[in-house]
Amino acid sequence: MSKVLGVLGGMGPAATLDFLAKLQAATPVGRERDHLRVLVDINPKVADGDGGYDAAGPVLAQMAVGLRDAGAQVLAIACNTAHAHVDAVKASGLPLVDLIETAGFAAKAEGAERAGVLGTGGALALYRRTFSHLGIEAVTLDDHEQVEFMALLYRLKHGDLGPESRRTMAALAHRLVGKGAQVMVAGCTEVPLAMDAADLAVPFIDATQALARRCVEVCLAAE
């Protein structure tokens, strides 16, 4: 039997649904019943924003316990910034498939020494630390560009996924390539909603997709 996956989501809901779609697509099946059993807590009430996650630990801890008590055996968080509270989530006693670590391994597999990362300030701090341990330099936006990114992020959270949002996201990514980024990491789960590999001249690492694939590997390893 494959392990039951518990997903802490809602940060935001559209990004969580994107993760679930990629999880389904990444699962090798011969029949419908071969898909993973997935328990999801889509909780948009978790404090959001760049810096608004400081008090989110207890909420995420409660979500993890709720998923565990409902039958989850492995956890994943469909949000980069919320990984600042992985210790609170792991206190549930369940193993966590770390999104940022998984993205780091994907960048390493590409042979990258300098990886562009688009994410919130909180997520970027986590990426810098994780990438440093892997021997990768995280290339990030300048302060004024980061303000532009955050404004775009909130438009995406509000459902603005049109051509202008895609152009803005691509332009921000190109600035990182201009700074020497050899790969581009979607370090926020909203980024893949407005950008894909076709928008870039360097390899695109969709951290959401990398997490989905890793979750499938972990859950099926029980069989």
Salt bridges, closest charged atoms under 4 A:
ASP18 OD2 - LYS22 NZ 2.79
ASP34 OD1 - ARG31 NE 3.20
ASP69 OD1 - ARG68 NE 3.01
GLU137 OE1 - ARG114 NE 3.00
ASP142 OD1 - LYS179 NZ 2.85
GLU145 OE2 - ARG175 NH1 3.89
GLU145 OE1 - LYS179 NZ 3.25
GLU148 OE1 - ARG175 NH1 2.94
ASP160 OD2 - ARG155 NE 3.85
GLU164 OE1 - ARG167 NH2 2.92
GLU190 OE2 - LYS157 NZ 3.49
ASP196 OD2 - ARG166 NH2 3.43
ASP199 OD2 - ARG166 NH2 2.84
ASP206 OD2 - LYS22 NZ 2.46
GLU217 OE1 - ARG214 NH1 2.94
